[in-house]
């Protein structure tokens, strides 16, 4: 996932990808004027994207034997109305770009969040209201994706830091639980949407990702984020527990009471982002998880999302690259065959090139086209 390299060019990232030994990129293509500031990047020029540029990208990635997907993770149903509309229109833009590059035929999915609308903060039925707001907003989006043979995929991060810690709840992204995702697929049964499942978000919710996989429709899981979490037993968990998170109270009152309070919006829970096998053990049985996935015949990509404190968190380029390398080495025995002389390895001679796309154009659309 290219969010780890916001300052690098696509050429730079492809060289790193080939050196690390991965087979593709989850390309971040955030709006350049997005109000979101954390873990964002824009690695292809989306303005003026046409069929000729799509064909050039297909050739570019084939030359490097790399696959790709696209993603921009913003709030689609909540937040400020103007930004919400910009986010929805950008998602439509990415669906169009994916379609021009072959969409499902080339395994090019479009990743997004759903977000959450907090206009009903304490009202009974707030979750239900968000579910049907999702249906209202995404029904035309998914219909558009389906018409162009593209699959939209949602990540399950609750986005607990998306609002001030003065708010009690940190449920800020609808598909954060398995129940929500099943309900989403029921109100919109189209097969043109699915998920990028990230097990790390269930770990701090004390849910076993293996159980989630067992109760999921595996055909909906198009990709899996490889990101680890280490649960911390510290003053925060002792004082606030592991479910409610730190709450904001006056600093002087907290000092007198000897109670920890949030230092910033993401300082709510007691866990540390990691990469599996890099710098110590985390709070998940990765061998069991990968075995469960493979036992369900999962065949999608594993996308390494590097937010690890000891890798991406250092902002040191070599440490970031080492984090990716360490993760690849950690996963090798579970996902690649054992060769007699090469050890566990991916045979790039089996690489199937991205298919050439027809030079048809697809008109740009916005949400206004669907009103």
Secondary structure, 3 states (H helix, E strand, C coil): CHHHHCCCCHHHHHHHHHHHCCCEEEEEECCCCCCCCCCCCECCCCCCCCHHHHHHHHHHHHHCCCEEEEECCCCCCCCCHHHHHHHHHHHHHHHHHHHHCCHHHHCCCEEECCCCCCCCCCCCCHHHHHHHHHHHHHHHHHHHHHHCCCCEEEECCCCCCCCCCCCCCCCCCHHHCHHHHHHHHHHCCCCCEEEEEECHHHHCCCCCHHHHHHCCCHHHEEEEEECEEEECCCHHHHHHCCCCCCCCCCHHHHHHHCCCCCCCCCCCCCEEEECCCCCCCCCCCHHHHHHHHHHCCCCCEEEECCCCCCCHHHCCHHHHHHHHHHHHHHHHHHHCCEECCCEECCCHHHCCCCCCCCCCCCCCCCHHHHC
